[in-house]
Amino acid sequence: MSTSKVIIGFLVGAAVGGALGILLAPDKGLETRRKIREKGSDIGDSISELGESIKDKVNEMVDGVKESFSRQKSIV
């Protein structure tokens, strides 16, 4: 399984687990909604970081392919 799939699975699991934990906690509605907002913000930040990481990996792969083509071109 690829690293990105593992990370995405982890984030989804954490989000679902966190949401269930908050919803089942014996807090007042206002406090629960505040916690949900905070967790949602944290998850959004994590997804943004994951997107940046994936973008960086793709750019590295593209650069590697370009370099490989360049070497092959110079050989031919």
Distance bins in CASP14 RR format, pairs under 12 A and 6 or more apart:
PFRMAT RR
TARGET T0000
AUTHOR 0000-0000-0000
RMODE 2
METHOD distances of the structure
MODEL  1
1 7 0 0 0 0 0 1 0 0 0 0 0
1 8 0 0 0 0 0 1 0 0 0 0 0
1 9 0 0 0 0 1 0 0 0 0 0 0
1 10 0 0 0 0 0 1 0 0 0 0 0
2 8 0 0 0 0 1 0 0 0 0 0 0
2 9 0 0 0 0 0 1 0 0 0 0 0
2 54 0 0 0 0 0 1 0 0 0 0 0
2 57 0 0 0 0 0 1 0 0 0 0 0
3 9 0 0 0 0 0 1 0 0 0 0 0
3 10 0 0 0 0 0 1 0 0 0 0 0
3 50 0 0 0 0 0 1 0 0 0 0 0
3 53 0 0 0 0 1 0 0 0 0 0 0
3 54 0 0 0 0 1 0 0 0 0 0 0
3 57 0 0 0 0 1 0 0 0 0 0 0
4 10 0 0 0 0 0 1 0 0 0 0 0
4 11 0 0 0 0 0 1 0 0 0 0 0
4 50 1 0 0 1 0 0 0 0 0 0 0
4 51 0 0 0 0 1 0 0 0 0 0 0
4 53 0 0 0 0 1 0 0 0 0 0 0
4 54 1 0 1 0 0 0 0 0 0 0 0
4 55 0 0 0 0 0 1 0 0 0 0 0
4 56 0 0 0 0 0 1 0 0 0 0 0
4 57 1 0 0 1 0 0 0 0 0 0 0
4 58 0 0 0 0 0 1 0 0 0 0 0
5 11 0 0 0 0 0 1 0 0 0 0 0
5 12 0 0 0 0 0 1 0 0 0 0 0
5 50 0 0 0 0 0 1 0 0 0 0 0
5 54 0 0 0 0 0 1 0 0 0 0 0
6 12 0 0 0 0 0 1 0 0 0 0 0
6 13 0 0 0 0 0 1 0 0 0 0 0
6 50 0 0 0 0 0 1 0 0 0 0 0
7 13 0 0 0 0 0 1 0 0 0 0 0
7 14 0 0 0 0 0 1 0 0 0 0 0
7 46 0 0 0 0 1 0 0 0 0 0 0
7 47 0 0 0 0 0 1 0 0 0 0 0
7 49 0 0 0 0 1 0 0 0 0 0 0
7 50 1 0 1 0 0 0 0 0 0 0 0
7 51 0 0 0 0 1 0 0 0 0 0 0
7 53 1 0 0 1 0 0 0 0 0 0 0
7 54 0 0 0 0 1 0 0 0 0 0 0
7 57 0 0 0 0 0 1 0 0 0 0 0
8 14 0 0 0 0 0 1 0 0 0 0 0
8 15 0 0 0 0 0 1 0 0 0 0 0
8 43 0 0 0 0 0 1 0 0 0 0 0
8 46 0 0 0 0 0 1 0 0 0 0 0
8 47 0 0 0 0 1 0 0 0 0 0 0
8 50 1 0 0 1 0 0 0 0 0 0 0
8 51 0 0 0 0 1 0 0 0 0 0 0
8 53 0 0 0 0 0 1 0 0 0 0 0
8 54 0 0 0 0 1 0 0 0 0 0 0
9 15 0 0 0 0 1 0 0 0 0 0 0
9 16 0 0 0 0 1 0 0 0 0 0 0
9 17 0 0 0 0 0 1 0 0 0 0 0
9 46 0 0 0 0 0 1 0 0 0 0 0
9 47 0 0 0 0 0 1 0 0 0 0 0
9 50 0 0 0 0 0 1 0 0 0 0 0
10 16 0 0 0 0 0 1 0 0 0 0 0
10 17 0 0 0 0 0 1 0 0 0 0 0
10 43 0 0 0 0 0 1 0 0 0 0 0
10 46 0 0 0 0 1 0 0 0 0 0 0
10 47 0 0 0 0 0 1 0 0 0 0 0
10 50 0 0 0 0 1 0 0 0 0 0 0
11 17 0 0 0 0 0 1 0 0 0 0 0
11 18 0 0 0 0 0 1 0 0 0 0 0
11 39 0 0 0 0 0 1 0 0 0 0 0
11 40 0 0 0 0 0 1 0 0 0 0 0
11 42 0 0 0 0 0 1 0 0 0 0 0
11 43 1 0 0 1 0 0 0 0 0 0 0
11 44 0 0 0 0 1 0 0 0 0 0 0
11 45 0 0 0 0 0 1 0 0 0 0 0
11 46 1 0 1 0 0 0 0 0 0 0 0
11 47 1 0 0 1 0 0 0 0 0 0 0
11 48 0 0 0 0 0 1 0 0 0 0 0
11 49 0 0 0 0 1 0 0 0 0 0 0
11 50 1 0 0 1 0 0 0 0 0 0 0
11 51 0 0 0 0 0 1 0 0 0 0 0
11 53 0 0 0 0 0 1 0 0 0 0 0
12 18 0 0 0 0 0 1 0 0 0 0 0
12 19 0 0 0 0 0 1 0 0 0 0 0
12 43 0 0 0 0 1 0 0 0 0 0 0
12 46 0 0 0 0 0 1 0 0 0 0 0
12 47 0 0 0 0 0 1 0 0 0 0 0
12 50 0 0 0 0 0 1 0 0 0 0 0
13 19 0 0 0 0 1 0 0 0 0 0 0
13 20 0 0 0 0 1 0 0 0 0 0 0
13 21 0 0 0 0 0 1 0 0 0 0 0
13 43 0 0 0 0 0 1 0 0 0 0 0
13 46 0 0 0 0 0 1 0 0 0 0 0
14 20 0 0 0 0 0 1 0 0 0 0 0
14 21 0 0 0 0 0 1 0 0 0 0 0
14 39 0 0 0 0 1 0 0 0 0 0 0
14 40 0 0 0 0 0 1 0 0 0 0 0
14 42 0 0 0 0 1 0 0 0 0 0 0
14 43 1 0 0 1 0 0 0 0 0 0 0
14 44 0 0 0 0 0 1 0 0 0 0 0
14 46 0 0 0 0 1 0 0 0 0 0 0
14 47 0 0 0 0 0 1 0 0 0 0 0
14 50 0 0 0 0 0 1 0 0 0 0 0
15 21 0 0 0 0 0 1 0 0 0 0 0
15 22 0 0 0 0 0 1 0 0 0 0 0
15 36 0 0 0 0 0 1 0 0 0 0 0
15 39 1 0 0 1 0 0 0 0 0 0 0
15 40 1 0 0 1 0 0 0 0 0 0 0
15 41 0 0 0 0 0 1 0 0 0 0 0
15 42 0 0 0 0 1 0 0 0 0 0 0
15 43 1 0 1 0 0 0 0 0 0 0 0
15 44 0 0 0 0 1 0 0 0 0 0 0
15 46 0 0 0 0 1 0 0 0 0 0 0
15 47 0 0 0 0 1 0 0 0 0 0 0
16 22 0 0 0 0 0 1 0 0 0 0 0
16 23 0 0 0 0 0 1 0 0 0 0 0
16 39 0 0 0 0 0 1 0 0 0 0 0
16 43 0 0 0 0 0 1 0 0 0 0 0
17 23 0 0 0 0 1 0 0 0 0 0 0
17 24 0 0 0 0 1 0 0 0 0 0 0
17 25 0 0 0 0 0 1 0 0 0 0 0
17 39 0 0 0 0 1 0 0 0 0 0 0
17 43 0 0 0 0 0 1 0 0 0 0 0
18 24 0 0 0 0 1 0 0 0 0 0 0
18 25 0 0 0 0 1 0 0 0 0 0 0
18 32 0 0 0 0 0 1 0 0 0 0 0
18 35 0 0 0 0 1 0 0 0 0 0 0
18 36 0 0 0 0 1 0 0 0 0 0 0
18 38 0 0 0 0 0 1 0 0 0 0 0
18 39 1 0 0 1 0 0 0 0 0 0 0
18 40 0 0 0 0 1 0 0 0 0 0 0
18 42 0 0 0 0 1 0 0 0 0 0 0
18 43 0 0 0 0 1 0 0 0 0 0 0
19 25 0 0 0 0 0 1 0 0 0 0 0
19 32 0 0 0 0 0 1 0 0 0 0 0
19 33 0 0 0 0 0 1 0 0 0 0 0
19 35 0 0 0 0 1 0 0 0 0 0 0
19 36 1 0 0 1 0 0 0 0 0 0 0
19 37 0 0 0 0 0 1 0 0 0 0 0
19 38 0 0 0 0 0 1 0 0 0 0 0
19 39 1 0 0 1 0 0 0 0 0 0 0
19 40 0 0 0 0 1 0 0 0 0 0 0
19 42 0 0 0 0 0 1 0 0 0 0 0
19 43 0 0 0 0 1 0 0 0 0 0 0
20 32 0 0 0 0 0 1 0 0 0 0 0
20 36 0 0 0 0 0 1 0 0 0 0 0
20 39 0 0 0 0 0 1 0 0 0 0 0
21 27 0 0 0 0 0 1 0 0 0 0 0
21 32 0 0 0 0 1 0 0 0 0 0 0
21 35 0 0 0 0 1 0 0 0 0 0 0
21 36 0 0 0 0 0 1 0 0 0 0 0
21 39 0 0 0 0 1 0 0 0 0 0 0
22 29 0 0 0 0 0 1 0 0 0 0 0
22 31 0 0 0 0 1 0 0 0 0 0 0
22 32 1 0 1 0 0 0 0 0 0 0 0
22 33 0 0 0 0 1 0 0 0 0 0 0
22 34 0 0 0 0 1 0 0 0 0 0 0
22 35 1 0 1 0 0 0 0 0 0 0 0
22 36 1 0 1 0 0 0 0 0 0 0 0
22 37 0 0 0 0 0 1 0 0 0 0 0
22 38 0 0 0 0 1 0 0 0 0 0 0
22 39 1 0 0 1 0 0 0 0 0 0 0
22 40 0 0 0 0 0 1 0 0 0 0 0
22 42 0 0 0 0 0 1 0 0 0 0 0
22 43 0 0 0 0 0 1 0 0 0 0 0
23 29 0 0 0 0 0 1 0 0 0 0 0
23 31 0 0 0 0 0 1 0 0 0 0 0
23 32 1 0 0 1 0 0 0 0 0 0 0
23 33 0 0 0 0 0 1 0 0 0 0 0
23 35 0 0 0 0 1 0 0 0 0 0 0
23 36 1 0 0 1 0 0 0 0 0 0 0
23 39 0 0 0 0 0 1 0 0 0 0 0
24 32 0 0 0 0 1 0 0 0 0 0 0
24 35 0 0 0 0 0 1 0 0 0 0 0
25 31 0 0 0 0 1 0 0 0 0 0 0
25 32 1 0 0 1 0 0 0 0 0 0 0
25 33 0 0 0 0 0 1 0 0 0 0 0
25 34 0 0 0 0 0 1 0 0 0 0 0
25 35 1 0 0 1 0 0 0 0 0 0 0
25 36 0 0 0 0 0 1 0 0 0 0 0
25 39 0 0 0 0 0 1 0 0 0 0 0
26 32 0 0 0 0 1 0 0 0 0 0 0
27 33 0 0 0 0 1 0 0 0 0 0 0
27 34 0 0 0 0 1 0 0 0 0 0 0
27 35 1 0 0 1 0 0 0 0 0 0 0
27 36 0 0 0 0 0 1 0 0 0 0 0
28 34 0 0 0 0 1 0 0 0 0 0 0
28 35 0 0 0 0 0 1 0 0 0 0 0
29 35 0 0 0 0 1 0 0 0 0 0 0
29 36 0 0 0 0 1 0 0 0 0 0 0
29 37 0 0 0 0 0 1 0 0 0 0 0
30 36 0 0 0 0 0 1 0 0 0 0 0
30 37 0 0 0 0 0 1 0 0 0 0 0
31 37 0 0 0 0 0 1 0 0 0 0 0
31 38 0 0 0 0 0 1 0 0 0 0 0
32 38 0 0 0 0 0 1 0 0 0 0 0
32 39 0 0 0 0 0 1 0 0 0 0 0
33 39 0 0 0 0 0 1 0 0 0 0 0
33 40 0 0 0 0 0 1 0 0 0 0 0
34 40 0 0 0 0 0 1 0 0 0 0 0
34 41 0 0 0 0 0 1 0 0 0 0 0
35 41 0 0 0 0 0 1 0 0 0 0 0
35 42 0 0 0 0 0 1 0 0 0 0 0
36 42 0 0 0 0 0 1 0 0 0 0 0
36 43 0 0 0 0 0 1 0 0 0 0 0
37 43 0 0 0 0 0 1 0 0 0 0 0
37 44 0 0 0 0 0 1 0 0 0 0 0
38 44 0 0 0 0 0 1 0 0 0 0 0
38 45 0 0 0 0 0 1 0 0 0 0 0
39 45 0 0 0 0 0 1 0 0 0 0 0
39 46 0 0 0 0 0 1 0 0 0 0 0
40 46 0 0 0 0 1 0 0 0 0 0 0
40 47 0 0 0 0 1 0 0 0 0 0 0
40 48 0 0 0 0 0 1 0 0 0 0 0
41 47 0 0 0 0 0 1 0 0 0 0 0
41 48 0 0 0 0 0 1 0 0 0 0 0
42 48 0 0 0 0 0 1 0 0 0 0 0
42 49 0 0 0 0 0 1 0 0 0 0 0
43 49 0 0 0 0 0 1 0 0 0 0 0
43 50 0 0 0 0 0 1 0 0 0 0 0
44 50 0 0 0 0 1 0 0 0 0 0 0
44 51 0 0 0 0 0 1 0 0 0 0 0
45 51 0 0 0 0 0 1 0 0 0 0 0
45 52 0 0 0 0 0 1 0 0 0 0 0
46 52 0 0 0 0 0 1 0 0 0 0 0
46 53 0 0 0 0 0 1 0 0 0 0 0
47 53 0 0 0 0 0 1 0 0 0 0 0
47 54 0 0 0 0 0 1 0 0 0 0 0
48 54 0 0 0 0 0 1 0 0 0 0 0
48 55 0 0 0 0 0 1 0 0 0 0 0
49 55 0 0 0 0 0 1 0 0 0 0 0
49 56 0 0 0 0 0 1 0 0 0 0 0
50 56 0 0 0 0 0 1 0 0 0 0 0
50 57 0 0 0 0 0 1 0 0 0 0 0
51 57 0 0 0 0 1 0 0 0 0 0 0
51 58 0 0 0 0 1 0 0 0 0 0 0
51 59 0 0 0 0 0 1 0 0 0 0 0
52 58 0 0 0 0 0 1 0 0 0 0 0
52 59 0 0 0 0 0 1 0 0 0 0 0
53 59 0 0 0 0 0 1 0 0 0 0 0
53 60 0 0 0 0 0 1 0 0 0 0 0
54 60 0 0 0 0 0 1 0 0 0 0 0
54 61 0 0 0 0 0 1 0 0 0 0 0
55 61 0 0 0 0 0 1 0 0 0 0 0
55 62 0 0 0 0 0 1 0 0 0 0 0
56 62 0 0 0 0 0 1 0 0 0 0 0
56 63 0 0 0 0 0 1 0 0 0 0 0
57 63 0 0 0 0 0 1 0 0 0 0 0
57 64 0 0 0 0 0 1 0 0 0 0 0
58 64 0 0 0 0 0 1 0 0 0 0 0
58 65 0 0 0 0 0 1 0 0 0 0 0
59 65 0 0 0 0 0 1 0 0 0 0 0
59 66 0 0 0 0 0 1 0 0 0 0 0
60 66 0 0 0 0 0 1 0 0 0 0 0
60 67 0 0 0 0 0 1 0 0 0 0 0
61 67 0 0 0 0 0 1 0 0 0 0 0
61 68 0 0 0 0 0 1 0 0 0 0 0
62 68 0 0 0 0 0 1 0 0 0 0 0
62 69 0 0 0 0 0 1 0 0 0 0 0
63 69 0 0 0 0 0 1 0 0 0 0 0
63 70 0 0 0 0 0 1 0 0 0 0 0
64 70 0 0 0 0 1 0 0 0 0 0 0
64 71 0 0 0 0 1 0 0 0 0 0 0
64 72 0 0 0 0 0 1 0 0 0 0 0
65 71 0 0 0 0 0 1 0 0 0 0 0
65 72 0 0 0 0 0 1 0 0 0 0 0
66 72 0 0 0 0 0 1 0 0 0 0 0
66 73 0 0 0 0 0 1 0 0 0 0 0
67 73 0 0 0 0 0 1 0 0 0 0 0
67 74 0 0 0 0 0 1 0 0 0 0 0
68 74 0 0 0 0 0 1 0 0 0 0 0
68 75 0 0 0 0 0 1 0 0 0 0 0
69 75 0 0 0 0 0 1 0 0 0 0 0
69 76 0 0 0 0 0 1 0 0 0 0 0
70 76 0 0 0 0 0 1 0 0 0 0 0
END
